[in-house]
């Protein structure tokens, strides 16, 4: 049997391609930026410290060996600086939950960005920054060229409006073209303004929803806040394993690769082994709970000062828990009360992601800075705290399971 090709399917396919391209390019630019920022902040703080305390350590190029920068007097303010940078990067946020195969391509951009960063960081850090800027510019260019009608069924719209247009005494083909052109020019601006307006209005009633939607939103808060501990990974890995940041970026590329592989294989595992044994809601909660448990166990292991092989295995275990966002969203939409709209759930989820990310980065960085200053607290304390949050989230999923 042949599948009929329709404009609607073509529009949906076009929408997926545009979305995948923009997200992938944006993520590549972000990872290239993240690959260099910790190194540059560390060099700046280290240079200022040794200028005041031991200028003999500064070479003719105003560079300081990275090993000399691994001291609390440099690393503690570095944690604060990195947290502020991460907080600011969350303000103009433009994120979305996407299907697994788009997420897989998105994660592959992380692999590429981390690999390029590890190659260029030690010797060509400014070229790395230039690549990041170029990727951001290219991302903005691609986003700006998305057709205003992408994903809309124009023929159906034209047919439904034909009677109204014919009854309009001011209607003419020329005026119709002018109105269409004007609409296309302003559609992107209108979409952004309307999105921001809906978001800010939704803050007032963010958690004013019945169960199980309330519990779903609470789980999103826990996850998005706990996962922001990743802002510490480059600095923490460098301190724990005594590696330069260029080597750390290679390990983070491996982490991104493990995440991409998990995203690509998860849909197949779901269809072949889970959906035949459980209902859709049970499958969603099972994947969500397994993701949280993988995150929690991985975080506990990362908190210990262990050999490099154990650390990398713990990192891969942590990053394999990538199925929460899509599965929990699927469960949330399928169990919405009759009075709630699916669009409202997505708006609330986006707000929670933004607000939790903005709060999480400075909180985890401040915690890590306090650990470095204190000297008695274990270096992995922030990661163990994050593991407790993931564990609490897994307990929340268990409560949702009881409702089925």
C-alpha positions, 0 to 999 in steps of 0.5 A: 500500500502506498502512502499518499503524499499531502501538503500537510505531511510536507509542511510537518516535515519542513517544520521538523527540518527547520527546528532541528537545524536551528536547535543543532546550530544553537547548541553547537555555538553554546558548547563551543562557548562553554568550552572556552569560558571556564579556561578564560575566566580561570586565566584572568582570575589566576593572572590577577592573583599572581600579579598581587602575590607572586609576579615571578610566575607570570611568563612573557606572554602573560600566561600562567601554567594551569596547574598553578591555578588549581588553588582555592584562592582562584577556584572559589571566585571562579565558581562564582564567576561561572555561576553568574555567567550561566545565570545570564545565559539563561535570561534570553532563553529559547528552548523547547522539548523535542522528539528523541531523534531531534534531541539525538541530533542536538546532542551530536552537536554537543559532541562536535562542540566539545571535541572541537573545544578540546582540540583548540582550547590549549593553544587556540582559545581565541579561534574557539571563541570566534567559531562560537560567535560565527555559529551564533550568527549562523543560527540567527540567520537560519532562524530569521530565514524560516518561512512565516508560513512554515507548517501552516496548511495555506490551501485550507486557510485560503478555502476557509476564508474565501467566503469572508474575503468575497464579502469584504468590499475592500478586498482586492487581489493586490490588497490581499498580497499586501496583507499577506506580506505584512503578516509574514514580516511581522509573524515572527515578532508577533510570535515572540511577543505573544509567547513572552506575554503568555509566559509572564501571565502564566507565572501568577498561576504556575502551580495552580493546577490539580493533581497529577499535573501539580506533581508533574510540574513539581518533578520538572522543578526538581529535575531542572534545578538538580541538573544545573549542577552540571555547570560545575563539571568542567571545574570539578573534573579538572580539580578531582582528576588533576587534568587540564581543561582541554582534556576535560572537554574530551571527557565531556564530549564522551558524555555527550556521545553517551547522551546521543546514543541513549536518545537514539536507542530509547524510542526503539527500546520503548516500542519493542520491549515496553509498550507491549508489556505496559500501558502508555502511562506506565511506560512514561513513568517507568522511563522517567523513574529509571532516568531519575535513578540513573541520574541519582546513582551517577551523581553519588559516584561522581562525588567521590575522588576515584580513578579516571575510569570510574569517574568516566563510567559514573559520568556515562551512567548519569548522562544515560538518564535522558528520557525524563523530559519527553516521557514526563511531558507525554504523561503530563499531557495524557493525564491533563484535567478536562479544564486544562489545555495542553498549550498551558502545560507546555508554557508552564514547563518552559517557565519552570525550565527557565526559572529553575535554570536561572536559580540553579546555576548561581546556587550550585556555584555558590555552594561549590565556592563555599566548599572550596573556601571551607576546606573541610567539606568534601569536594563532591558535596554539591553532587551528593546534594543533587543526587538527593534531589533526583532521589526525591524526584524518583519518589514522586514518580512512585506516587504517580504510579499508585494512581494508575 
